[in-house]
Amino acid sequence: MNNILVTRSSMPPFEEYCEEIKKLWESHWLTNMGVEHKEFQAELEEFLVCPHVVLYTNGHLALENVIAAMQFPKGGEVITTPFTFASTTHAIVRNGLTPVFCDVNPQDYTMDVEKIEGLITDRTVAIVPVHVYGNMCDVDAIDRIAKARGLKVIYDAAHAFAVRYKGISSAKFGDASMFSFHATKVFNTIEGGAVCFKDDSLVATLNDMKNFGIRGAERVVFVGGNAKMSEFQAAMGICNLRHLGEEIAKRKRVVERYWSHLEDVAGIKLCKPQADVEPNYAYFPVVFDGFKATRDDVFKALADKGIGARKYFYPLTNSFECYVGWPTAGAKKTPVAAYIADRVLTLPMYADLALEDVDRICETILSCGK
Ligand code: T4K
């Protein structure tokens, strides 16, 4: 029996990538915003229907930089979710800001918009919600709250590339959105990420931040760092973008197969398709609540058969060791998120996952606790 990993990177045909990078061997131009970078950026602006896309070497630095670019006062509070990858919370804290954790809703595990206003104080500067698993946040409610209270909204859209809400690209909500193009994502550039936004004045700031503030051979205007996307990453993006439609269609088949086995099973809760959302099928989260076996039993049964499910996202970021002692930390403050984190498992999910493997995964789950 073959082992099944939780995901597997999408890759273009080898010859296609070789063809794309041939010009790099001819020019010896490998990074610092060369031809591949320029072409990929333009393609993304068109694909995401977004006026500005700034490319990064990874999603985390993209998020850290766009938060920094907003120039919030140190010690400002940022309302965010603990049901996410470490990156979201770390990006806030590494900017000298305080994360204030909002609970999630039990339907799609995005921020519970009913609980945001109660967390706003005179120190609140922004909201950083996460379109977790590719599920869109309630962008309309968040927009209303933010506008009424004069707050910035920066979406961690790491999981939501190519998702659309009411026909609008996920890149277009809030003041900015960050995408991750990590190898494990629906769309990858090996490592990579981007910030997408409408405000023209952010372009120069973000470019300065990712390239030492260099504006010319003899001109440095800003104390920036280095977070540039290389030509090889951009070339991977150009190739993978050509195949994205078929990748998502294949993921849809996998998701449908999971549903055919797991829908209506007592104690198993699946994420329902969201109204008005065109999904990307990024992850397949399952919550075991009242099932005949616990989440951890299922995790072990799958692991024993060489099947790599993941406890995304457990533990919550507000209970990470590095945040112990922070006044705003503690999973008790976000009981719904804590409940889900204790019971959730994301099942293997990638375009080329064989449907017979999905059958095997589901048989293993359903035979637990017998
Ligand atoms: N915000 C959110 C909400 C995020 O989820 C993330 C990243 C970020 C921000 C930050 O974006 P980046 O800076 O990463 O661009 C993974 C990824 O490293 C991370 O990108 C992702 N979220 C997170 C949810 O998952 P691990 O440690 O779980 O991945 P790893 O190495 O265990 O890989 C999982 C499976 O993927 C492997 O079993 C096999 C497969 N795989 C992995 C790699 C590295 C491949 O097929 N190819 C590969 O190259 O973190």
Boltz pocket constraint, residues with backbone or C-beta under 6 A from the ligand:
constraints:
  - pocket:
      binder: B
      contacts: [[A, 5], [A, 6], [A, 7], [A, 8], [A, 9], [A, 58], [A, 59], [A, 60], [A, 61], [A, 84], [A, 85], [A, 87], [A, 88], [A, 130], [A, 156], [A, 158], [A, 159], [A, 179], [A, 180], [A, 181], [A, 182], [A, 183], [A, 184], [A, 191], [A, 192], [A, 193], [A, 308], [A, 312]]
      max_distance: 6.0
